[in-house]
Amino acid sequence: MYQVLIADDHPLFREAIARVIDDGFPGSTLLEASDLDATLALVAENDDIDLVLLDLNMPGMQGLGGLVQLRNQFPTVPAVIVSAEEDKRVILQTVTYGAVGFITKSTPRKQMIHALEQILNGSVYLPSDIIRADASSGSSRHHDPGLLPELLESLTRKQLQVFERMARGESNKVIAYELNIAESTVKAHVSAILRKLGATNRVQAILSASDIDFGAYLKRPQKVTE
């Protein structure tokens, strides 16, 4: 099964996460660390770690500095942030700095298992409710520049449908089910979307989609080529 490192300075939370992993991924091997130094040492000693669950506020982290250090030293080991932080800017920064996902500590057990499944299957997980939380607020926001309209116009209707679901944090498997197409077709659409938007990876594309009105683009006349 999987080998997962739980890095958090609160023993009760490590125990709670361990139960979640035992329920969702029985037979997995669990490692634990309570500070950044111990985390880095365990990753160095275990070259078959499948995922690191990393708390932003444990000793040695210095905010996002610990994530950057982990990614620099072990770029092939996926790390997902598990934190009580719910600030959209911080969440977006973590994935920009190399995290493969962000899970809030208030996430229900079933949803957390789903998030971990998505990450372990190679997708990025973002808490869509938080990402969209300020979309309807009138407060001033900090966000990435929107995509140029001509780039979005270059997408076919099916690609827009896939992109819309990518922006919600859905995995390729879920998108394939929702659109009733093969998962391999979804992967092809994702590759085409990244190429057309000039995005280097899925995360960058998702971050650029925060203010897109997909409904308006989907109402336009359908392109001949899908």
C-alpha positions in Angstrom: 0.0 0.0 0.0 1.3 3.5 0.7 3.9 4.9 3.0 2.8 8.2 4.5 4.7 10.6 6.8 2.5 12.7 9.2 4.4 15.8 10.2 2.6 17.7 12.9 3.6 18.8 16.4 0.3 17.8 18.0 0.2 14.1 19.0 -3.7 14.1 19.1 -3.9 15.4 15.5 -1.3 12.9 14.3 -3.4 10.2 15.9 -6.5 11.5 14.2 -4.9 11.6 10.8 -3.5 8.1 11.3 -7.1 6.9 11.9 -8.2 8.6 8.7 -5.4 6.9 6.7 -6.1 3.5 8.3 -9.8 3.8 7.4 -9.2 5.0 3.8 -6.0 3.2 3.0 -5.7 0.0 5.1 -2.3 -1.6 5.2 -0.5 1.6 4.7 2.8 2.3 6.6 2.8 5.5 8.8 5.7 7.5 9.9 5.5 10.5 12.3 7.5 13.6 12.9 6.9 16.6 15.3 9.2 19.2 13.7 10.8 20.1 10.4 14.3 18.6 11.2 12.7 15.2 12.1 10.6 15.4 8.9 13.6 16.0 6.7 15.6 13.2 8.4 12.8 10.6 8.0 12.4 11.5 4.3 16.1 11.1 3.8 16.0 7.7 5.5 13.0 6.4 3.6 13.2 6.8 -0.1 9.8 5.1 -0.7 7.6 7.7 1.0 4.5 8.2 -1.1 3.3 11.4 0.6 4.2 13.9 3.3 1.3 15.5 5.3 2.9 18.7 6.4 1.7 21.2 9.1 2.6 24.8 8.4 3.0 25.8 12.0 5.1 23.0 13.6 8.6 23.9 15.0 11.2 24.7 12.4 8.7 25.5 9.6 9.0 29.3 9.6 5.8 29.4 7.6 6.2 28.4 4.0 10.0 28.3 4.4 9.8 24.7 5.6 7.8 23.7 2.6 10.4 25.3 0.3 13.2 23.5 2.1 11.5 20.1 1.8 10.8 20.6 -1.9 14.3 21.8 -2.6 15.9 18.8 -0.8 13.4 16.2 -2.0 11.7 17.4 -5.2 10.3 14.0 -6.1 8.4 13.5 -2.8 4.9 14.8 -2.9 3.9 17.1 0.0 0.4 18.2 0.9 -0.3 20.9 3.5 -2.7 20.0 6.3 -3.4 23.1 8.3 -6.0 25.1 10.2 -5.1 28.0 7.9 -8.1 29.1 5.7 -6.7 32.3 4.1 -7.0 31.9 0.3 -3.7 33.7 -0.4 -1.8 31.3 1.9 -3.5 28.3 0.3 -2.6 29.5 -3.2 1.0 30.3 -2.1 1.5 26.7 -0.8 0.7 25.2 -4.2 2.7 27.8 -5.9 5.7 26.8 -3.8 5.3 23.1 -4.7 2.7 21.5 -2.5 0.4 19.0 -4.3 -2.6 20.0 -2.3 -4.0 21.8 0.7 -6.4 20.1 3.2 -7.8 22.1 6.1 -7.9 20.5 9.5 -11.6 21.1 9.7 -12.2 18.8 6.7 -14.7 15.9 7.5 -13.2 12.4 7.5 -14.8 11.2 4.2 -13.8 14.4 2.4 -10.3 14.1 3.7 -10.0 10.5 2.4 -11.4 11.7 -1.0 -8.8 14.4 -1.1 -5.9 12.0 -0.3 -7.2 9.6 -2.9 -7.1 12.4 -5.5 -3.6 13.4 -4.5 -2.2 9.9 -4.4 -3.7 9.4 -7.9 -1.6 12.2 -9.2 -4.0 15.1 -9.1 -3.9 18.4 -7.1 -6.4 18.9 -4.4 -7.6 22.4 -3.4 -10.5 23.2 -1.0 -12.9 24.5 -3.6 -15.3 25.9 -1.0 -12.5 28.2 0.3 -11.1 29.0 -3.1 -14.6 30.2 -4.1 -15.5 31.7 -0.7 -14.6 35.3 -1.6 -15.9 35.2 -5.2 -19.2 36.8 -4.2 -17.8 39.1 -1.4 -17.5 42.8 -2.0 -14.2 43.0 -0.2 -10.9 43.8 -1.9 -9.1 40.7 -3.0 -5.6 39.7 -3.9 -5.6 37.4 -6.9 -3.6 36.4 -9.9 -4.2 38.3 -13.1 -7.1 36.8 -15.2 -6.5 35.0 -18.4 -6.7 36.9 -21.6 -10.1 36.5 -23.3 -8.4 35.3 -26.5 -6.8 32.4 -24.7 -10.1 31.2 -23.3 -11.7 31.7 -26.8 -9.1 29.2 -28.1 -10.6 26.4 -26.0 -13.3 24.2 -27.5 -16.5 23.7 -25.6 -15.4 20.3 -24.2 -12.1 21.8 -23.1 -14.0 24.5 -21.3 -16.2 21.9 -19.6 -13.0 20.1 -18.5 -11.3 23.3 -17.4 -14.3 24.4 -15.3 -14.2 21.1 -13.4 -10.4 21.3 -13.0 -11.0 24.7 -11.4 -13.3 23.0 -8.9 -10.5 20.7 -7.8 -12.0 17.6 -9.4 -9.7 14.8 -10.4 -9.5 13.4 -14.0 -11.5 10.3 -12.9 -14.3 12.5 -11.5 -14.3 14.7 -14.6 -14.5 11.7 -16.9 -17.5 10.3 -14.9 -19.3 13.7 -14.9 -18.8 14.3 -18.6 -19.3 10.7 -19.6 -16.0 10.4 -21.4 -12.9 8.2 -21.0 -10.3 9.2 -18.5 -7.7 9.1 -21.3 -9.8 11.7 -23.2 -9.8 13.9 -20.1 -6.0 13.7 -19.9 -5.8 14.7 -23.6 -8.1 17.7 -23.0 -6.0 18.7 -19.9 -2.8 18.6 -22.0 -4.5 20.7 -24.7 -5.8 23.2 -22.1 -2.3 23.7 -20.5 -0.8 24.2 -24.0 -3.3 26.7 -25.2 -3.2 28.7 -21.9 0.6 28.6 -21.7 0.4 27.0 -18.3 3.3 24.8 -17.2 1.2 22.6 -14.9 -2.3 21.9 -13.6 -1.9 24.1 -10.5 -1.0 27.2 -12.5 -4.0 26.7 -14.8 -6.3 26.3 -11.7 -5.0 29.4 -10.1 -5.6 31.4 -13.2 -9.2 30.3 -13.3 -10.4 31.9 -10.0 -12.4 34.8 -11.7 -13.6 33.1 -14.9 -17.3 33.1 -15.7 -17.4 29.7 -17.4 -21.1 30.0 -18.0 -20.6 33.0 -20.3 -18.0 31.2 -22.4 -20.0 28.0 -22.6 -23.0 29.9 -24.0 -21.0 31.0 -27.1 -21.5 29.3 -30.5 -19.9 25.8 -30.4 -16.7 25.3 -32.3 -16.8 22.7 -35.1 -13.7 20.9 -33.8 -13.8 19.4 -30.3 
